[in-house]
Amino acid sequence: MSGLAKGDIVELIAGPFKGEKAKIIRVDKGKEELTVELLEAMVPIPVTVKGDYVRIIEKKS
């Protein structure tokens, strides 16, 4: 989970949303969880996933 930060774009690599791209909106290092918003959803829905369920695509500049 190191190197992940709010605003980064990630791809979900496990779980029910596998293959979706999302933006990190919150990082919980204590629980090793991320809250992300799916980029291709019609309505932005926050989804909480484990930190190891994502692969970084683009760092926030």
The 8 nearest C-alpha neighbors of each residue, nearest first, counted from 0:
[[1, 50, 3, 2, 51, 31, 28, 32],
 [0, 2, 3, 4, 28, 50, 31, 51],
 [1, 3, 0, 4, 55, 58, 7, 5],
 [4, 2, 1, 0, 7, 5, 55, 26],
 [5, 3, 7, 6, 2, 26, 23, 25],
 [4, 6, 23, 24, 25, 7, 26, 3],
 [5, 7, 23, 59, 22, 24, 4, 8],
 [8, 6, 58, 59, 23, 5, 22, 4],
 [7, 9, 22, 57, 56, 21, 55, 58],
 [10, 8, 55, 56, 21, 54, 20, 53],
 [11, 9, 20, 54, 53, 19, 12, 18],
 [10, 12, 53, 17, 18, 19, 52, 13],
 [11, 13, 17, 52, 53, 18, 10, 54],
 [14, 12, 17, 52, 11, 15, 16, 53],
 [13, 15, 17, 16, 12, 52, 11, 48],
 [14, 16, 17, 13, 11, 18, 19, 12],
 [17, 15, 14, 19, 18, 11, 13, 12],
 [18, 16, 13, 12, 11, 14, 19, 15],
 [17, 19, 11, 12, 10, 16, 20, 13],
 [20, 18, 11, 17, 16, 10, 21, 37],
 [21, 19, 10, 9, 38, 37, 11, 18],
 [20, 22, 37, 38, 36, 9, 8, 35],
 [21, 23, 8, 36, 35, 7, 6, 9],
 [24, 22, 35, 5, 6, 7, 25, 34],
 [23, 25, 5, 35, 34, 6, 22, 36],
 [26, 24, 34, 5, 23, 33, 27, 35],
 [25, 27, 33, 28, 32, 34, 5, 4],
 [28, 26, 32, 29, 30, 31, 33, 25],
 [27, 29, 31, 30, 26, 32, 0, 33],
 [30, 28, 27, 31, 32, 26, 33, 50],
 [29, 31, 32, 28, 27, 49, 33, 50],
 [32, 30, 28, 50, 29, 27, 49, 33],
 [33, 31, 49, 50, 27, 30, 48, 26],
 [34, 32, 26, 48, 47, 50, 25, 27],
 [33, 35, 47, 25, 46, 24, 23, 45],
 [34, 36, 23, 24, 46, 22, 45, 21],
 [37, 35, 45, 21, 22, 44, 43, 38],
 [36, 38, 21, 40, 39, 20, 35, 43],
 [39, 37, 21, 40, 20, 36, 22, 43],
 [38, 40, 37, 41, 20, 19, 21, 43],
 [41, 39, 42, 37, 38, 43, 44, 36],
 [42, 40, 39, 43, 38, 44, 37, 36],
 [41, 43, 40, 44, 39, 37, 38, 36],
 [44, 42, 36, 40, 37, 45, 41, 38],
 [43, 45, 36, 42, 46, 37, 40, 35],
 [46, 44, 36, 35, 34, 43, 47, 37],
 [45, 47, 35, 34, 36, 44, 48, 37],
 [48, 46, 34, 33, 35, 32, 45, 49],
 [49, 47, 33, 32, 34, 50, 46, 52],
 [50, 48, 32, 52, 51, 33, 31, 47],
 [49, 51, 32, 0, 52, 31, 33, 53],
 [50, 52, 49, 53, 0, 54, 31, 48],
 [53, 51, 13, 12, 49, 50, 11, 48],
 [54, 52, 11, 12, 51, 10, 9, 50],
 [53, 55, 10, 9, 56, 11, 12, 52],
 [54, 56, 9, 57, 8, 10, 53, 7],
 [57, 55, 9, 8, 54, 10, 58, 7],
 [56, 58, 8, 7, 55, 59, 9, 60],
 [59, 57, 7, 60, 8, 56, 55, 6],
 [58, 60, 7, 6, 57, 8, 5, 4],
 [59, 58, 7, 57, 6, 8, 4, 5]]
